[in-house]
């Protein structure tokens, strides 16, 4: 089974067709990147896959379930249990503690937190000494690690990361890239990250280039940002 599979996806904003017969698949446990120019529809697809937007046509399956057929209520419930979302702007509750932010989806779902899972994640993510701090007291890199912990807490089928290093300095961005690679190797969740940065894309195993509303090319990254940059420029020349 694919962790994520999209076929025939179309999305319009007014008269502008952003995604046109878009298709993409991510294997269970895979780590993929989606690259394209600003406004090409990268983030739009992530929001569609998370059930935060509604498709105009097509299907998107996550863990075998078609999120495009779900109501808003069903999508929200499914997202809390099966989809982890990491946003560029972190989307943390500034007046809440790190612990409260990480456990928010679990509590919204009415479930009892898995304390062993929580302890393991904050340890791996280097947040064990920050769990009682307010998110507004943290650095950008620390806030993004909290967002990643929140996304992973429910052991989702797939983690969707939207420009996860976009608001970080170079050192923090490098740390997040290495962290995502390590988590992909140890967690069962697949990862699809949207980025314009070849360094971020190279942390994934494969990269897909989005052009004119559809995937124009897919390549192995070999962990090489220079290769990703070269292939990207060739695709968009």
C-alpha positions as CSV (number, residue, x, y, z in Angstrom):
1,X,0.0,0.0,0.0
2,X,1.2,3.5,-0.8
3,X,1.4,6.0,2.1
4,X,0.1,8.7,-0.2
5,X,-1.2,8.4,-3.8
6,X,-2.8,11.2,-5.9
7,X,-4.3,10.8,-9.3
8,X,-6.0,13.2,-11.7
9,X,-6.0,16.0,-9.2
10,X,-7.2,19.4,-10.4
11,X,-7.4,22.6,-8.4
12,X,-8.5,26.1,-9.6
13,X,-8.5,29.5,-8.0
14,X,-11.0,31.4,-10.1
15,X,-9.9,31.1,-13.7
16,X,-6.4,30.0,-12.8
17,X,-5.8,26.2,-12.9
18,X,-3.0,25.6,-10.4
19,X,-3.0,21.7,-10.5
20,X,-3.9,19.9,-13.8
21,X,-4.3,16.2,-13.8
22,X,-1.6,16.0,-11.0
23,X,-0.4,12.6,-10.0
24,X,2.1,11.6,-7.3
25,X,2.8,8.6,-5.0
26,X,4.9,8.1,-1.9
27,X,5.8,4.6,-0.7
28,X,5.2,3.5,2.9
29,X,8.2,4.8,4.8
30,X,9.4,6.9,1.8
31,X,10.9,10.3,2.0
32,X,10.1,12.5,-1.0
33,X,10.4,16.2,-1.9
34,X,8.2,18.4,-4.2
35,X,9.9,21.3,-5.8
36,X,8.6,24.1,-8.1
37,X,8.6,27.8,-8.6
38,X,6.7,30.1,-6.3
39,X,2.9,29.8,-7.0
40,X,3.3,26.5,-8.8
41,X,0.9,24.7,-6.5
42,X,3.3,22.9,-4.1
43,X,1.6,24.1,-0.9
44,X,-1.8,23.8,-2.5
45,X,-1.2,20.0,-3.0
46,X,-0.1,19.6,0.6
47,X,-3.2,21.3,1.8
48,X,-5.4,19.1,-0.4
49,X,-3.6,16.0,0.8
50,X,-4.2,17.0,4.4
51,X,-7.9,17.6,3.7
52,X,-7.5,21.3,4.4
53,X,-8.6,22.2,0.9
54,X,-11.1,20.6,-1.5
55,X,-10.1,19.3,-4.9
56,X,-12.0,20.2,-8.0
57,X,-11.3,16.8,-9.5
58,X,-9.3,13.7,-8.8
59,X,-8.5,11.5,-5.8
60,X,-5.9,11.6,-3.0
61,X,-5.5,8.5,-0.9
62,X,-3.6,8.5,2.4
63,X,-3.0,5.1,4.0
64,X,-5.7,3.8,1.6
65,X,-8.4,6.3,2.5
66,X,-9.6,8.8,0.0
67,X,-9.4,12.2,1.8
68,X,-11.3,13.9,-1.1
69,X,-14.5,12.0,-0.2
70,X,-14.5,13.2,3.4
71,X,-16.5,15.9,5.0
72,X,-14.7,18.7,6.9
73,X,-15.4,16.9,10.2
74,X,-14.2,13.5,8.9
75,X,-11.1,15.1,7.4
76,X,-10.2,16.8,10.7
77,X,-10.6,13.5,12.6
78,X,-8.6,11.6,10.0
79,X,-5.9,14.3,10.0
80,X,-5.4,14.0,13.8
81,X,-4.9,10.2,13.5
82,X,-3.2,9.6,10.2
83,X,-1.6,12.9,8.8
84,X,1.1,15.0,10.5
85,X,1.4,18.5,9.1
86,X,4.4,20.7,9.6
87,X,4.0,24.3,8.6
88,X,6.6,26.9,7.6
89,X,5.2,29.3,10.3
90,X,5.1,26.5,12.9
91,X,1.4,27.2,13.8
92,X,2.0,26.7,17.6
93,X,-0.1,28.2,20.3
94,X,2.2,30.9,21.7
95,X,0.8,31.0,25.2
96,X,0.8,27.2,25.6
97,X,3.7,25.0,26.8
98,X,5.7,22.8,24.6
99,X,4.0,19.8,26.1
100,X,0.5,21.2,25.5
101,X,1.4,22.0,21.8
102,X,2.7,18.6,21.1
103,X,-0.3,16.8,22.7
104,X,-2.9,19.2,21.2
105,X,-4.1,16.8,18.4
106,X,-4.3,13.9,20.8
107,X,-6.4,15.9,23.2
108,X,-8.6,17.3,20.5
109,X,-9.2,13.6,19.5
110,X,-10.3,12.9,23.0
111,X,-7.6,10.3,23.4
112,X,-5.3,9.6,26.4
113,X,-1.7,10.7,25.6
114,X,0.9,8.0,25.2
115,X,3.4,9.2,27.7
116,X,6.1,6.8,26.6
117,X,5.7,8.1,23.0
118,X,5.8,11.7,24.2
119,X,9.0,11.1,26.3
120,X,10.7,9.3,23.4
121,X,9.9,12.1,20.9
122,X,11.0,15.0,23.1
123,X,14.2,13.1,23.9
124,X,15.0,12.4,20.2
125,X,14.1,16.0,19.3
126,X,16.2,17.5,22.1
127,X,13.2,19.1,23.8
128,X,13.2,17.3,27.1
129,X,14.3,20.4,29.0
130,X,11.8,22.6,27.3
131,X,8.5,20.8,27.8
132,X,7.2,23.4,30.3
133,X,8.5,26.4,28.3
134,X,6.0,28.5,26.3
135,X,6.5,28.2,22.6
136,X,7.0,31.9,22.3
137,X,10.1,31.6,24.4
138,X,11.8,29.2,22.0
139,X,14.1,29.8,19.0
140,X,12.8,29.2,15.5
141,X,14.6,25.9,15.3
142,X,13.2,24.8,18.6
143,X,9.7,25.8,17.6
144,X,9.9,23.8,14.4
145,X,11.1,20.7,16.4
146,X,8.0,21.1,18.6
147,X,5.9,21.2,15.4
148,X,7.6,18.0,14.1
149,X,7.0,16.3,17.5
150,X,3.3,17.3,17.3
151,X,3.1,15.9,13.7
152,X,4.6,12.6,14.8
153,X,2.8,12.1,18.1
154,X,0.0,9.9,16.6
155,X,2.4,7.8,14.4
156,X,0.8,9.1,11.2
157,X,0.8,7.4,7.9
158,X,2.5,10.4,6.3
159,X,4.0,13.7,7.4
160,X,3.4,16.6,5.1
161,X,6.0,19.4,5.6
162,X,5.4,22.7,4.0
163,X,8.6,24.7,3.5
164,X,9.8,23.4,7.0
165,X,13.0,25.4,6.9
166,X,11.6,28.6,5.3
167,X,11.6,30.7,8.5
168,X,14.9,29.4,9.8
169,X,18.5,30.5,9.6
170,X,21.0,28.3,7.7
171,X,22.3,26.4,10.8
172,X,18.8,25.7,12.1
173,X,17.6,24.7,8.6
174,X,20.5,22.2,8.3
175,X,19.6,20.7,11.7
176,X,16.0,20.3,10.6
177,X,17.0,18.5,7.4
178,X,19.2,16.1,9.3
179,X,16.5,15.5,11.8
180,X,13.9,14.7,9.2
181,X,16.3,12.2,7.6
182,X,16.9,10.5,11.0
183,X,13.3,10.4,11.8
184,X,12.4,8.9,8.5
185,X,14.9,6.2,9.2
186,X,13.5,5.4,12.6
187,X,9.8,6.2,12.3
188,X,7.2,4.3,10.2
189,X,5.8,7.5,8.8
190,X,6.5,8.5,5.2
191,X,7.5,12.2,4.6
192,X,6.6,14.5,1.8
193,X,8.2,17.9,2.0
194,X,7.6,20.9,-0.1
195,X,10.5,23.2,-0.7
196,X,12.3,25.5,-3.1
197,X,15.7,24.8,-1.5
198,X,17.8,22.1,-3.1
199,X,19.6,21.4,0.2
200,X,16.2,20.5,1.8
201,X,15.2,18.5,-1.2
202,X,18.5,16.6,-1.2
203,X,17.7,15.3,2.3
204,X,14.8,13.3,0.7
205,X,15.4,10.2,-1.3
206,X,13.5,11.4,-4.4
207,X,12.5,14.8,-5.7
208,X,9.6,15.6,-8.0
209,X,9.5,18.8,-10.0
210,X,6.2,20.5,-10.4
211,X,5.7,22.5,-13.6
212,X,2.6,23.8,-15.3
213,X,0.4,22.1,-12.8
214,X,1.8,18.6,-13.0
215,X,4.9,16.5,-12.2
216,X,7.4,17.2,-15.0
217,X,10.2,14.9,-13.8
218,X,11.2,12.7,-10.8
219,X,14.8,12.0,-9.8
220,X,16.8,10.2,-7.1
221,X,18.6,13.0,-5.1
222,X,21.6,10.9,-4.0
223,X,21.7,13.3,-1.1
224,X,23.4,15.8,-3.4
225,X,22.1,19.4,-3.4
226,X,24.2,20.3,-6.4
227,X,22.7,17.5,-8.4
228,X,19.2,18.5,-7.4
229,X,19.9,22.1,-8.4
230,X,21.3,21.0,-11.7
231,X,18.3,18.8,-12.5
232,X,15.9,21.5,-11.4
233,X,17.5,24.1,-13.7
234,X,17.5,21.7,-16.6
235,X,13.8,21.0,-16.0
236,X,12.8,24.7,-15.9
237,X,15.2,26.1,-18.5
